[in-house]
């Protein structure tokens, strides 16, 4: 997928955010877990916790959990391609992508 030059976003980070969404979905969206998972991903990337959390909310929107958002074409495409998978299956797919 095309990303803005200089952006820290990639298919791998998109999938990591989708995996967070799926973990939340699998656990029934417990309070506080989203921010904990976003903080953990933020420590592994150059992305801010807020940016990651917003992306997770975009996945919630695309999945019909939240109201409509301004999800990117990449987010919609990634969800269409991988949204049917479990969080574990998404992590396997993510680890197959180049860094």
C-alpha positions as CSV (number, residue, x, y, z in Angstrom):
1,X,0.0,0.0,0.0
2,X,1.2,3.5,-0.6
3,X,2.1,5.6,2.4
4,X,3.1,9.2,2.7
5,X,6.9,9.7,2.3
6,X,8.5,10.0,5.7
7,X,5.5,8.3,7.4
8,X,6.2,5.6,10.0
9,X,3.0,3.8,8.9
10,X,3.4,0.6,6.9
11,X,1.4,-2.5,6.1
12,X,3.1,-4.1,9.2
13,X,2.0,-1.3,11.5
14,X,-1.5,-1.3,10.0
15,X,-1.7,-5.1,10.7
16,X,-0.4,-4.5,14.2
17,X,-3.3,-2.1,14.8
18,X,-5.8,-4.5,13.3
19,X,-4.4,-7.2,15.6
20,X,-5.1,-4.9,18.6
21,X,-8.6,-4.4,17.4
22,X,-9.1,-8.1,17.0
23,X,-7.7,-8.7,20.6
24,X,-10.2,-6.2,21.9
25,X,-13.0,-7.8,20.0
26,X,-12.1,-11.3,21.1
27,X,-12.2,-10.1,24.8
28,X,-15.4,-8.1,24.5
29,X,-13.7,-4.6,24.4
30,X,-12.7,-4.4,28.1
31,X,-12.0,-0.9,29.4
32,X,-8.4,0.1,29.5
33,X,-7.0,-2.7,27.4
34,X,-6.9,-0.6,24.2
35,X,-4.6,2.0,25.7
36,X,-2.4,-0.7,27.2
37,X,-2.0,-2.5,23.9
38,X,-1.4,0.8,22.0
39,X,1.3,1.8,24.5
40,X,3.0,-1.5,24.0
41,X,3.0,-1.0,20.2
42,X,4.2,2.6,20.5
43,X,7.3,1.4,22.4
44,X,8.1,-0.9,19.4
45,X,7.5,1.8,16.8
46,X,8.0,5.5,16.2
47,X,4.3,6.0,16.3
48,X,2.5,7.9,19.2
49,X,0.0,6.1,21.4
50,X,-2.7,8.5,20.2
51,X,-2.0,7.8,16.6
52,X,-2.1,4.1,17.2
53,X,-5.3,4.4,19.2
54,X,-6.9,6.5,16.5
55,X,-6.1,3.8,13.9
56,X,-7.6,1.1,16.2
57,X,-10.7,3.2,16.4
58,X,-10.8,3.4,12.6
59,X,-10.8,-0.4,12.5
60,X,-13.7,-0.4,15.0
61,X,-15.5,2.0,12.6
62,X,-14.8,-0.1,9.5
63,X,-16.0,-3.2,11.4
64,X,-19.2,-1.4,12.4
65,X,-18.5,-1.3,16.1
66,X,-18.1,2.5,16.3
67,X,-19.7,5.3,14.3
68,X,-18.3,6.2,10.9
69,X,-14.8,7.6,10.8
70,X,-12.4,8.9,8.2
71,X,-10.6,5.6,7.8
72,X,-7.9,5.6,5.1
73,X,-8.1,3.5,2.0
74,X,-5.3,1.5,3.4
75,X,-7.2,0.7,6.6
76,X,-10.3,-0.3,4.6
77,X,-8.2,-2.5,2.3
78,X,-6.3,-4.1,5.1
79,X,-9.6,-4.8,6.9
80,X,-11.1,-6.3,3.8
81,X,-8.1,-8.6,3.3
82,X,-7.4,-9.6,6.9
83,X,-10.5,-8.7,9.0
84,X,-11.8,-12.2,8.9
85,X,-8.7,-13.6,10.7
86,X,-8.1,-14.0,14.4
87,X,-5.6,-11.8,16.2
88,X,-3.1,-14.7,16.2
89,X,-3.6,-15.3,12.5
90,X,-3.1,-11.6,11.8
91,X,0.2,-11.6,13.8
92,X,1.4,-14.6,11.8
93,X,0.6,-12.7,8.6
94,X,2.3,-9.6,9.9
95,X,5.5,-11.4,10.8
96,X,5.7,-12.6,7.1
97,X,5.9,-9.1,5.9
98,X,9.3,-7.4,5.4
99,X,10.3,-5.0,8.1
